[in-house]
Amino acid sequence: MSGYEVTELSAAELPELTGGRLLSSWQLDVPALLLVAVLGALYGWGVVRLRRRGEPWPPARTAVFVVLGLGALVVATMSSLAVYDHVLFWPAAVQNILLDLVAPLGLALGDPLRLAVEALPTDASHRVQRVISGRVVRVLTFPLISTAVVLATEMTVYFTPYFATALRVGWLHELMYLHLLVAGCLVVVPVLTHEEALPSWCTHPVRAGLVFLDGIVDAVPGVVVMTHGTLIAGAWYLHHAPSWSPGVQHDQQLGGGAMISIAELVALPFILALLFQWARAERSQTAELDRRLDRELAPVAAGVGSDNHAVHEPERFRPWWETEHNEVAARIRRQHQED
């Protein structure tokens, strides 16, 4: 592992960023490492606690939480992206998109909210659920509001002194990392968690539409960055640009293009995960309705078998789709009306 201290570094001291150095250049970021360790430890504690009680937790969720969620945090804050983000804009742009899109997606697919609710003692579990359903969280995670928060965060980072100041001030740079991560989680985690974190009208079709809209919105900052005529943190990068850099203007265009590409790539697994969740919910709901129908019809069949002269009122035994209020029943009622 090789590392470079770049906060006050002259550009001449950094070697040219080649493919090999892109993979081999690393530096330690203590606050980020502590965050990764805390999140990983809490998640691992929850999984172990469930297993000790004999309750299963899907290994796939753990794997995606660690590899995609925590892994993206490590790559964004300690890989060559962090080594070179003070002398080139495009590594900083990729860092930021990893923090507000990729890492939140990985963390959300691990479903830490459901894990916390199931693993914690009853009182603590109820407190977590109260926080999730609290007014502040409901407002921040409300569809479109959370998307607007992410968009406002990215536009603030790039088109105010925020980013340029963060390049000079180490603690503000770390705060910017956390700001991007939290903003991204406000959108992704409520959509993919199995907890009731969204309003009841946010059914799976509505969520799919919101994810599609969010994918379009996520591309906006990249388009603006790539086409913006004014240099972002221009004074800093003009002063620190190494001799081997592609040029500050071209560097910014590369960063904007990378932001657009990653945003669109992330949208695909996001919507696929939601569609998979939707299909699984439909199967579970249908299976539960079938079991309920079997339970309701069993006494009727038994009564007919024991007394052939028994008379039953037809109105008492209506089909389940006429009495249930859910998507499956409504769909069947519409089909019968069309027929």
Secondary structure as a PSIPRED ss2 file (coil, helix, strand):
# PSIPRED VFORMAT (PSIPRED V4.0)

   1 M C   1.000  0.000  0.000
   2 S E   0.000  0.000  1.000
   3 G C   1.000  0.000  0.000
   4 Y C   1.000  0.000  0.000
   5 E C   1.000  0.000  0.000
   6 V C   1.000  0.000  0.000
   7 T C   1.000  0.000  0.000
   8 E C   1.000  0.000  0.000
   9 L C   1.000  0.000  0.000
  10 S C   1.000  0.000  0.000
  11 A H   0.000  1.000  0.000
  12 A H   0.000  1.000  0.000
  13 E H   0.000  1.000  0.000
  14 L C   1.000  0.000  0.000
  15 P C   1.000  0.000  0.000
  16 E C   1.000  0.000  0.000
  17 L C   1.000  0.000  0.000
  18 T C   1.000  0.000  0.000
  19 G H   0.000  1.000  0.000
  20 G H   0.000  1.000  0.000
  21 R H   0.000  1.000  0.000
  22 L H   0.000  1.000  0.000
  23 L H   0.000  1.000  0.000
  24 S H   0.000  1.000  0.000
  25 S E   0.000  0.000  1.000
  26 W C   1.000  0.000  0.000
  27 Q C   1.000  0.000  0.000
  28 L C   1.000  0.000  0.000
  29 D C   1.000  0.000  0.000
  30 V H   0.000  1.000  0.000
  31 P H   0.000  1.000  0.000
  32 A H   0.000  1.000  0.000
  33 L H   0.000  1.000  0.000
  34 L H   0.000  1.000  0.000
  35 L H   0.000  1.000  0.000
  36 V H   0.000  1.000  0.000
  37 A H   0.000  1.000  0.000
  38 V H   0.000  1.000  0.000
  39 L H   0.000  1.000  0.000
  40 G H   0.000  1.000  0.000
  41 A H   0.000  1.000  0.000
  42 L H   0.000  1.000  0.000
  43 Y H   0.000  1.000  0.000
  44 G H   0.000  1.000  0.000
  45 W H   0.000  1.000  0.000
  46 G H   0.000  1.000  0.000
  47 V H   0.000  1.000  0.000
  48 V H   0.000  1.000  0.000
  49 R H   0.000  1.000  0.000
  50 L H   0.000  1.000  0.000
  51 R H   0.000  1.000  0.000
  52 R H   0.000  1.000  0.000
  53 R C   1.000  0.000  0.000
  54 G C   1.000  0.000  0.000
  55 E C   1.000  0.000  0.000
  56 P C   1.000  0.000  0.000
  57 W C   1.000  0.000  0.000
  58 P C   1.000  0.000  0.000
  59 P H   0.000  1.000  0.000
  60 A H   0.000  1.000  0.000
  61 R H   0.000  1.000  0.000
  62 T H   0.000  1.000  0.000
  63 A H   0.000  1.000  0.000
  64 V H   0.000  1.000  0.000
  65 F H   0.000  1.000  0.000
  66 V H   0.000  1.000  0.000
  67 V H   0.000  1.000  0.000
  68 L H   0.000  1.000  0.000
  69 G H   0.000  1.000  0.000
  70 L H   0.000  1.000  0.000
  71 G H   0.000  1.000  0.000
  72 A H   0.000  1.000  0.000
  73 L H   0.000  1.000  0.000
  74 V H   0.000  1.000  0.000
  75 V H   0.000  1.000  0.000
  76 A H   0.000  1.000  0.000
  77 T H   0.000  1.000  0.000
  78 M H   0.000  1.000  0.000
  79 S C   1.000  0.000  0.000
  80 S H   0.000  1.000  0.000
  81 L H   0.000  1.000  0.000
  82 A H   0.000  1.000  0.000
  83 V H   0.000  1.000  0.000
  84 Y H   0.000  1.000  0.000
  85 D C   1.000  0.000  0.000
  86 H C   1.000  0.000  0.000
  87 V C   1.000  0.000  0.000
  88 L C   1.000  0.000  0.000
  89 F H   0.000  1.000  0.000
  90 W H   0.000  1.000  0.000
  91 P H   0.000  1.000  0.000
  92 A H   0.000  1.000  0.000
  93 A H   0.000  1.000  0.000
  94 V H   0.000  1.000  0.000
  95 Q H   0.000  1.000  0.000
  96 N H   0.000  1.000  0.000
  97 I H   0.000  1.000  0.000
  98 L H   0.000  1.000  0.000
  99 L H   0.000  1.000  0.000
 100 D H   0.000  1.000  0.000
 101 L H   0.000  1.000  0.000
 102 V H   0.000  1.000  0.000
 103 A H   0.000  1.000  0.000
 104 P H   0.000  1.000  0.000
 105 L H   0.000  1.000  0.000
 106 G H   0.000  1.000  0.000
 107 L H   0.000  1.000  0.000
 108 A H   0.000  1.000  0.000
 109 L H   0.000  1.000  0.000
 110 G C   1.000  0.000  0.000
 111 D C   1.000  0.000  0.000
 112 P H   0.000  1.000  0.000
 113 L H   0.000  1.000  0.000
 114 R H   0.000  1.000  0.000
 115 L H   0.000  1.000  0.000
 116 A H   0.000  1.000  0.000
 117 V H   0.000  1.000  0.000
 118 E H   0.000  1.000  0.000
 119 A H   0.000  1.000  0.000
 120 L C   1.000  0.000  0.000
 121 P C   1.000  0.000  0.000
 122 T H   0.000  1.000  0.000
 123 D H   0.000  1.000  0.000
 124 A H   0.000  1.000  0.000
 125 S H   0.000  1.000  0.000
 126 H H   0.000  1.000  0.000
 127 R H   0.000  1.000  0.000
 128 V H   0.000  1.000  0.000
 129 Q H   0.000  1.000  0.000
 130 R H   0.000  1.000  0.000
 131 V H   0.000  1.000  0.000
 132 I H   0.000  1.000  0.000
 133 S C   1.000  0.000  0.000
 134 G C   1.000  0.000  0.000
 135 R H   0.000  1.000  0.000
 136 V H   0.000  1.000  0.000
 137 V H   0.000  1.000  0.000
 138 R H   0.000  1.000  0.000
 139 V H   0.000  1.000  0.000
 140 L H   0.000  1.000  0.000
 141 T C   1.000  0.000  0.000
 142 F C   1.000  0.000  0.000
 143 P C   1.000  0.000  0.000
 144 L C   1.000  0.000  0.000
 145 I H   0.000  1.000  0.000
 146 S H   0.000  1.000  0.000
 147 T H   0.000  1.000  0.000
 148 A H   0.000  1.000  0.000
 149 V H   0.000  1.000  0.000
 150 V H   0.000  1.000  0.000
 151 L H   0.000  1.000  0.000
 152 A H   0.000  1.000  0.000
 153 T H   0.000  1.000  0.000
 154 E H   0.000  1.000  0.000
 155 M H   0.000  1.000  0.000
 156 T H   0.000  1.000  0.000
 157 V H   0.000  1.000  0.000
 158 Y H   0.000  1.000  0.000
 159 F H   0.000  1.000  0.000
 160 T C   1.000  0.000  0.000
 161 P C   1.000  0.000  0.000
 162 Y H   0.000  1.000  0.000
 163 F H   0.000  1.000  0.000
 164 A H   0.000  1.000  0.000
 165 T H   0.000  1.000  0.000
 166 A H   0.000  1.000  0.000
 167 L H   0.000  1.000  0.000
 168 R H   0.000  1.000  0.000
 169 V C   1.000  0.000  0.000
 170 G H   0.000  1.000  0.000
 171 W H   0.000  1.000  0.000
 172 L H   0.000  1.000  0.000
 173 H H   0.000  1.000  0.000
 174 E H   0.000  1.000  0.000
 175 L H   0.000  1.000  0.000
 176 M H   0.000  1.000  0.000
 177 Y H   0.000  1.000  0.000
 178 L H   0.000  1.000  0.000
 179 H H   0.000  1.000  0.000
 180 L H   0.000  1.000  0.000
 181 L H   0.000  1.000  0.000
 182 V H   0.000  1.000  0.000
 183 A H   0.000  1.000  0.000
 184 G H   0.000  1.000  0.000
 185 C H   0.000  1.000  0.000
 186 L H   0.000  1.000  0.000
 187 V H   0.000  1.000  0.000
 188 V H   0.000  1.000  0.000
 189 V H   0.000  1.000  0.000
 190 P H   0.000  1.000  0.000
 191 V H   0.000  1.000  0.000
 192 L H   0.000  1.000  0.000
 193 T C   1.000  0.000  0.000
 194 H C   1.000  0.000  0.000
 195 E C   1.000  0.000  0.000
 196 E C   1.000  0.000  0.000
 197 A C   1.000  0.000  0.000
 198 L C   1.000  0.000  0.000
 199 P C   1.000  0.000  0.000
 200 S C   1.000  0.000  0.000
 201 W C   1.000  0.000  0.000
 202 C C   1.000  0.000  0.000
 203 T C   1.000  0.000  0.000
 204 H H   0.000  1.000  0.000
 205 P H   0.000  1.000  0.000
 206 V H   0.000  1.000  0.000
 207 R H   0.000  1.000  0.000
 208 A H   0.000  1.000  0.000
 209 G H   0.000  1.000  0.000
 210 L H   0.000  1.000  0.000
 211 V H   0.000  1.000  0.000
 212 F H   0.000  1.000  0.000
 213 L H   0.000  1.000  0.000
 214 D H   0.000  1.000  0.000
 215 G H   0.000  1.000  0.000
 216 I H   0.000  1.000  0.000
 217 V H   0.000  1.000  0.000
 218 D H   0.000  1.000  0.000
 219 A H   0.000  1.000  0.000
 220 V H   0.000  1.000  0.000
 221 P H   0.000  1.000  0.000
 222 G H   0.000  1.000  0.000
 223 V H   0.000  1.000  0.000
 224 V H   0.000  1.000  0.000
 225 V H   0.000  1.000  0.000
 226 M H   0.000  1.000  0.000
 227 T H   0.000  1.000  0.000
 228 H C   1.000  0.000  0.000
 229 G C   1.000  0.000  0.000
 230 T C   1.000  0.000  0.000
 231 L C   1.000  0.000  0.000
 232 I C   1.000  0.000  0.000
 233 A C   1.000  0.000  0.000
 234 G H   0.000  1.000  0.000
 235 A H   0.000  1.000  0.000
 236 W H   0.000  1.000  0.000
 237 Y H   0.000  1.000  0.000
 238 L H   0.000  1.000  0.000
 239 H H   0.000  1.000  0.000
 240 H H   0.000  1.000  0.000
 241 A C   1.000  0.000  0.000
 242 P C   1.000  0.000  0.000
 243 S C   1.000  0.000  0.000
 244 W C   1.000  0.000  0.000
 245 S C   1.000  0.000  0.000
 246 P C   1.000  0.000  0.000
 247 G C   1.000  0.000  0.000
 248 V H   0.000  1.000  0.000
 249 Q H   0.000  1.000  0.000
 250 H H   0.000  1.000  0.000
 251 D H   0.000  1.000  0.000
 252 Q H   0.000  1.000  0.000
 253 Q H   0.000  1.000  0.000
 254 L H   0.000  1.000  0.000
 255 G H   0.000  1.000  0.000
 256 G H   0.000  1.000  0.000
 257 G H   0.000  1.000  0.000
 258 A H   0.000  1.000  0.000
 259 M H   0.000  1.000  0.000
 260 I H   0.000  1.000  0.000
 261 S H   0.000  1.000  0.000
 262 I H   0.000  1.000  0.000
 263 A H   0.000  1.000  0.000
 264 E H   0.000  1.000  0.000
 265 L H   0.000  1.000  0.000
 266 V H   0.000  1.000  0.000
 267 A H   0.000  1.000  0.000
 268 L H   0.000  1.000  0.000
 269 P H   0.000  1.000  0.000
 270 F H   0.000  1.000  0.000
 271 I H   0.000  1.000  0.000
 272 L H   0.000  1.000  0.000
 273 A H   0.000  1.000  0.000
 274 L H   0.000  1.000  0.000
 275 L H   0.000  1.000  0.000
 276 F H   0.000  1.000  0.000
 277 Q H   0.000  1.000  0.000
 278 W H   0.000  1.000  0.000
 279 A H   0.000  1.000  0.000
 280 R H   0.000  1.000  0.000
 281 A H   0.000  1.000  0.000
 282 E H   0.000  1.000  0.000
 283 R H   0.000  1.000  0.000
 284 S H   0.000  1.000  0.000
 285 Q H   0.000  1.000  0.000
 286 T H   0.000  1.000  0.000
 287 A H   0.000  1.000  0.000
 288 E H   0.000  1.000  0.000
 289 L H   0.000  1.000  0.000
 290 D H   0.000  1.000  0.000
 291 R H   0.000  1.000  0.000
 292 R H   0.000  1.000  0.000
 293 L H   0.000  1.000  0.000
 294 D H   0.000  1.000  0.000
 295 R H   0.000  1.000  0.000
 296 E H   0.000  1.000  0.000
 297 L H   0.000  1.000  0.000
 298 A H   0.000  1.000  0.000
 299 P H   0.000  1.000  0.000
 300 V H   0.000  1.000  0.000
 301 A H   0.000  1.000  0.000
 302 A H   0.000  1.000  0.000
 303 G H   0.000  1.000  0.000
 304 V H   0.000  1.000  0.000
 305 G H   0.000  1.000  0.000
 306 S H   0.000  1.000  0.000
 307 D C   1.000  0.000  0.000
 308 N C   1.000  0.000  0.000
 309 H C   1.000  0.000  0.000
 310 A C   1.000  0.000  0.000
 311 V C   1.000  0.000  0.000
 312 H C   1.000  0.000  0.000
 313 E C   1.000  0.000  0.000
 314 P H   0.000  1.000  0.000
 315 E H   0.000  1.000  0.000
 316 R H   0.000  1.000  0.000
 317 F C   1.000  0.000  0.000
 318 R C   1.000  0.000  0.000
 319 P C   1.000  0.000  0.000
 320 W H   0.000  1.000  0.000
 321 W H   0.000  1.000  0.000
 322 E H   0.000  1.000  0.000
 323 T H   0.000  1.000  0.000
 324 E C   1.000  0.000  0.000
 325 H C   1.000  0.000  0.000
 326 N C   1.000  0.000  0.000
 327 E H   0.000  1.000  0.000
 328 V H   0.000  1.000  0.000
 329 A H   0.000  1.000  0.000
 330 A H   0.000  1.000  0.000
 331 R H   0.000  1.000  0.000
 332 I H   0.000  1.000  0.000
 333 R H   0.000  1.000  0.000
 334 R H   0.000  1.000  0.000
 335 Q H   0.000  1.000  0.000
 336 H H   0.000  1.000  0.000
 337 Q H   0.000  1.000  0.000
 338 E H   0.000  1.000  0.000
 339 D C   1.000  0.000  0.000
